[in-house]
């Protein structure tokens, strides 16, 4: 099994990475580390956004159900007249 090598740029802050990448130019190690950190941060944000979107969708679904129920109830009260049973 291949053991993952330790990240040699883990100690650098985001600002240090950008500065070193600017100085080094074509050295892709700094750019790769910046992209890795961006991907990790985007995954966390994406999970949070997915959770918020799920709850927002559930809330819209529930409110739509309530509005349809109230609309049907109002329609039934106006248009559906209950005729009393006179057979007795």
TORTOR-924875 format. One record per atom (N, C-alpha, C): residue in one letter; atom name; x, y, z. Coordinates in nm, 4 decimals. Example, Ala and Ser with C-alpha at 12.3 -4.5 7.8 and 13.67 -1.06 7.14 Angstrom:
// residues 2
A,N,1.3190,-0.5690,0.7800
A,CA,1.2300,-0.4500,0.7800
A,C,1.3200,-0.3300,0.7800
S,N,1.2850,-0.2250,0.7080
S,CA,1.3670,-0.1060,0.7140
S,C,1.2900,0.0030,0.7870
// end
This chain:
// residues 88
X,N,0.0838,-0.1188,0.0000
X,CA,0.0000,0.0000,0.0000
X,C,0.0878,0.1245,0.0000
X,N,0.0427,0.2233,-0.0756
X,CA,0.1148,0.3504,-0.0769
X,C,0.0712,0.4341,0.0415
X,N,0.1703,0.4800,0.1154
X,CA,0.1387,0.5711,0.2248
X,C,0.1378,0.7125,0.1689
X,N,0.0395,0.7881,0.2126
X,CA,0.0298,0.9257,0.1651
X,C,0.1424,1.0078,0.2262
X,N,0.2115,1.0837,0.1431
X,CA,0.3212,1.1672,0.1909
X,C,0.2648,1.2864,0.2671
X,N,0.3343,1.3305,0.3708
X,CA,0.2863,1.4477,0.4438
X,C,0.2928,1.5718,0.3549
X,N,0.2020,1.6609,0.3771
X,CA,0.1933,1.7832,0.2981
X,C,0.3020,1.8804,0.3444
X,N,0.3991,1.9127,0.2577
X,CA,0.5066,2.0035,0.2994
X,C,0.4616,2.1486,0.3109
X,N,0.3458,2.1819,0.2565
X,CA,0.2984,2.3204,0.2618
X,C,0.1866,2.3399,0.3635
X,N,0.1629,2.2415,0.4470
X,CA,0.0542,2.2508,0.5444
X,C,0.0770,2.3626,0.6455
X,N,0.2015,2.3952,0.6709
X,CA,0.2320,2.4981,0.7712
X,C,0.2102,2.6394,0.7184
X,N,0.2002,2.6554,0.5879
X,CA,0.1850,2.7883,0.5273
X,C,0.0413,2.8381,0.5399
X,N,0.0288,2.9671,0.5680
X,CA,-0.1053,3.0270,0.5693
X,C,-0.1481,3.0521,0.4242
X,N,-0.2739,3.0872,0.4067
X,CA,-0.3238,3.1146,0.2719
X,C,-0.2493,3.2318,0.2082
X,N,-0.2238,3.3351,0.2873
X,CA,-0.1529,3.4516,0.2355
X,C,-0.0093,3.4162,0.1958
X,N,0.0562,3.3316,0.2752
X,CA,0.1934,3.2897,0.2418
X,C,0.1952,3.2091,0.1124
X,N,0.0947,3.1239,0.0926
X,CA,0.0885,3.0453,-0.0308
X,C,0.0767,3.1353,-0.1531
X,N,-0.0115,3.2343,-0.1450
X,CA,-0.0299,3.3260,-0.2582
X,C,0.0986,3.4031,-0.2845
X,N,0.1619,3.4501,-0.1783
X,CA,0.2869,3.5266,-0.1949
X,C,0.3961,3.4391,-0.2555
X,N,0.4117,3.3174,-0.2065
X,CA,0.5148,3.2277,-0.2590
X,C,0.4854,3.1883,-0.4043
X,N,0.3588,3.1667,-0.4354
X,CA,0.3230,3.1325,-0.5740
X,C,0.3560,3.2485,-0.6673
X,N,0.3329,3.3714,-0.6204
X,CA,0.3639,3.4891,-0.7017
X,C,0.5140,3.4989,-0.7256
X,N,0.5922,3.4695,-0.6227
X,CA,0.7385,3.4770,-0.6355
X,C,0.7913,3.3641,-0.7228
X,N,0.7445,3.2413,-0.6989
X,CA,0.7958,3.1228,-0.7685
X,C,0.7493,3.1145,-0.9136
X,N,0.6345,3.1714,-0.9426
X,CA,0.5860,3.1699,-1.0806
X,C,0.5277,3.0360,-1.1194
X,N,0.6005,2.9613,-1.2029
X,CA,0.5473,2.8388,-1.2620
X,C,0.5536,2.7173,-1.1689
X,N,0.5987,2.7328,-1.0463
X,CA,0.6051,2.6212,-0.9526
X,C,0.4625,2.5803,-0.9163
X,N,0.4234,2.4628,-0.9569
X,CA,0.2837,2.4219,-0.9414
X,C,0.2507,2.3716,-0.8012
X,N,0.3484,2.3507,-0.7156
X,CA,0.3211,2.3001,-0.5807
X,C,0.2331,2.3976,-0.5021
X,N,0.2638,2.5266,-0.5138
X,CA,0.1865,2.6260,-0.4405
X,C,0.0457,2.6372,-0.4976
X,N,0.0340,2.6349,-0.6291
X,CA,-0.0971,2.6412,-0.6922
X,C,-0.1798,2.5173,-0.6582
X,N,-0.1167,2.4011,-0.6576
X,CA,-0.1874,2.2779,-0.6224
X,C,-0.2402,2.2826,-0.4791
X,N,-0.1600,2.3351,-0.3893
X,CA,-0.2029,2.3459,-0.2497
X,C,-0.3174,2.4453,-0.2360
X,N,-0.3109,2.5569,-0.3088
X,CA,-0.4205,2.6538,-0.3038
X,C,-0.5493,2.5911,-0.3561
X,N,-0.5406,2.5141,-0.4635
X,CA,-0.6590,2.4492,-0.5205
X,C,-0.7138,2.3434,-0.4245
X,N,-0.6260,2.2690,-0.3584
X,CA,-0.6704,2.1677,-0.2627
X,C,-0.7465,2.2328,-0.1469
X,N,-0.6916,2.3414,-0.0944
X,CA,-0.7591,2.4110,0.0156
X,C,-0.8927,2.4690,-0.0293
X,N,-0.8954,2.5230,-0.1507
X,CA,-1.0208,2.5777,-0.2038
X,C,-1.1255,2.4671,-0.2188
X,N,-1.0836,2.3514,-0.2682
X,CA,-1.1760,2.2383,-0.2854
X,C,-1.2306,2.1927,-0.1503
X,N,-1.1443,2.1836,-0.0502
X,CA,-1.1888,2.1416,0.0834
X,C,-1.2890,2.2412,0.1417
X,N,-1.2602,2.3701,0.1275
X,CA,-1.3507,2.4724,0.1797
X,C,-1.4831,2.4710,0.1037
X,N,-1.4784,2.4468,-0.0265
X,CA,-1.6005,2.4431,-0.1073
X,C,-1.6881,2.3243,-0.0695
X,N,-1.6269,2.2108,-0.0350
X,CA,-1.7045,2.0939,0.0069
X,C,-1.7825,2.1229,0.1342
X,N,-1.7181,2.1894,0.2296
X,CA,-1.7855,2.2225,0.3557
X,C,-1.9005,2.3189,0.3288
X,N,-1.8752,2.4216,0.2475
X,CA,-1.9796,2.5177,0.2145
X,C,-2.0925,2.4501,0.1383
X,N,-2.0585,2.3600,0.0481
X,CA,-2.1597,2.2898,-0.0296
X,C,-2.2504,2.2048,0.0572
X,N,-2.1938,2.1372,0.1572
X,CA,-2.2763,2.0575,0.2478
X,C,-2.3716,2.1456,0.3271
X,N,-2.3222,2.2611,0.3725
X,CA,-2.4080,2.3541,0.4463
X,C,-2.5192,2.4075,0.3574
X,N,-2.4839,2.4443,0.2340
X,CA,-2.5840,2.4966,0.1405
X,C,-2.6871,2.3903,0.1067
X,N,-2.6450,2.2660,0.0889
X,CA,-2.7394,2.1587,0.0588
X,C,-2.8392,2.1411,0.1721
X,N,-2.7924,2.1496,0.2948
X,CA,-2.8809,2.1350,0.4102
X,C,-2.9823,2.2497,0.4146
X,N,-2.9342,2.3737,0.3921
X,CA,-3.0255,2.4881,0.3917
X,C,-3.1262,2.4773,0.2783
X,N,-3.0818,2.4360,0.1620
X,CA,-3.1739,2.4217,0.0490
X,C,-3.2778,2.3132,0.0751
X,N,-3.2382,2.2052,0.1399
X,CA,-3.3336,2.1006,0.1742
X,C,-3.4415,2.1544,0.2678
X,N,-3.4017,2.2238,0.3740
X,CA,-3.5004,2.2794,0.4678
X,C,-3.5880,2.3849,0.4008
X,N,-3.5307,2.4653,0.3143
X,CA,-3.6072,2.5669,0.2424
X,C,-3.7117,2.5007,0.1528
X,N,-3.6739,2.3930,0.0849
X,CA,-3.7666,2.3199,-0.0014
X,C,-3.8789,2.2568,0.0801
X,N,-3.8461,2.1993,0.1951
X,CA,-3.9481,2.1401,0.2810
X,C,-4.0447,2.2482,0.3307
X,N,-3.9918,2.3653,0.3669
X,CA,-4.0779,2.4743,0.4141
X,C,-4.1720,2.5214,0.3029
X,N,-4.1209,2.5346,0.1813
X,CA,-4.2058,2.5754,0.0687
X,C,-4.3139,2.4702,0.0440
X,N,-4.2774,2.3437,0.0490
X,CA,-4.3738,2.2357,0.0298
X,C,-4.4834,2.2409,0.1364
X,N,-4.4450,2.2604,0.2618
X,CA,-4.5431,2.2657,0.3712
X,C,-4.6336,2.3876,0.3567
X,N,-4.5766,2.5034,0.3264
X,CA,-4.6587,2.6233,0.3101
X,C,-4.7532,2.6109,0.1913
X,N,-4.7076,2.5495,0.0841
X,CA,-4.7942,2.5265,-0.0312
X,C,-4.9102,2.4356,0.0076
X,N,-4.8827,2.3310,0.0825
X,CA,-4.9883,2.2412,0.1296
X,C,-5.0905,2.3135,0.2154
X,N,-5.0446,2.4012,0.3050
X,CA,-5.1357,2.4776,0.3910
X,C,-5.2222,2.5705,0.3065
X,N,-5.1609,2.6394,0.2097
X,CA,-5.2376,2.7313,0.1252
X,C,-5.3398,2.6578,0.0398
X,N,-5.3050,2.5427,-0.0137
X,CA,-5.4008,2.4640,-0.0927
X,C,-5.5150,2.4177,-0.0035
X,N,-5.4844,2.3720,0.1173
X,CA,-5.5878,2.3265,0.2098
X,C,-5.6815,2.4408,0.2466
X,N,-5.6255,2.5593,0.2769
X,CA,-5.7101,2.6744,0.3109
X,C,-5.7947,2.7181,0.1917
X,N,-5.7367,2.7156,0.0726
X,CA,-5.8126,2.7506,-0.0476
X,C,-5.9261,2.6535,-0.0723
X,N,-5.9012,2.5258,-0.0578
X,CA,-6.0070,2.4259,-0.0766
X,C,-6.1160,2.4425,0.0291
X,N,-6.0737,2.4701,0.1517
X,CA,-6.1691,2.4886,0.2602
X,C,-6.2597,2.6092,0.2324
X,N,-6.2022,2.7200,0.1842
X,CA,-6.2805,2.8392,0.1517
X,C,-6.3738,2.8114,0.0334
X,N,-6.3221,2.7420,-0.0675
X,CA,-6.4041,2.7067,-0.1836
X,C,-6.5207,2.6183,-0.1414
X,N,-6.4943,2.5192,-0.0593
X,CA,-6.5987,2.4271,-0.0149
X,C,-6.7037,2.4994,0.0679
X,N,-6.6624,2.5963,0.1481
X,CA,-6.7577,2.6698,0.2309
X,C,-6.8510,2.7549,0.1459
X,N,-6.8029,2.8061,0.0333
X,CA,-6.8849,2.8922,-0.0515
X,C,-6.9684,2.8143,-0.1519
X,N,-6.9153,2.7084,-0.2093
X,CA,-6.9788,2.6427,-0.3237
X,C,-7.0436,2.5086,-0.2929
X,N,-7.0032,2.4449,-0.1893
X,CA,-7.0617,2.3150,-0.1573
X,C,-7.1610,2.3325,-0.0431
X,N,-7.2868,2.3349,-0.0790
X,CA,-7.3911,2.3549,0.0196
X,C,-7.4374,2.2188,0.0679
X,N,-7.4436,2.2019,0.1967
X,CA,-7.4898,2.0761,0.2548
X,C,-7.6419,2.0816,0.2615
X,N,-7.7061,1.9888,0.1933
X,CA,-7.8530,1.9812,0.1930
X,C,-7.8945,1.8938,0.3106
X,N,-7.9844,1.9451,0.3962
X,CA,-8.0268,1.8643,0.5108
X,C,-8.1088,1.7443,0.4649
X,N,-8.0968,1.6362,0.5368
X,CA,-8.1677,1.5117,0.5059
X,C,-8.3103,1.5228,0.5592
X,N,-8.4104,1.5172,0.4685
X,CA,-8.5496,1.5349,0.5101
X,C,-8.6250,1.4007,0.5090
X,N,-8.5558,1.2935,0.5063
X,CA,-8.6228,1.1621,0.5027
X,C,-8.6811,1.1207,0.6365
X,N,-8.6427,1.1850,0.7405
X,CA,-8.6920,1.1429,0.8729
X,C,-8.8248,1.1998,0.9075
// end
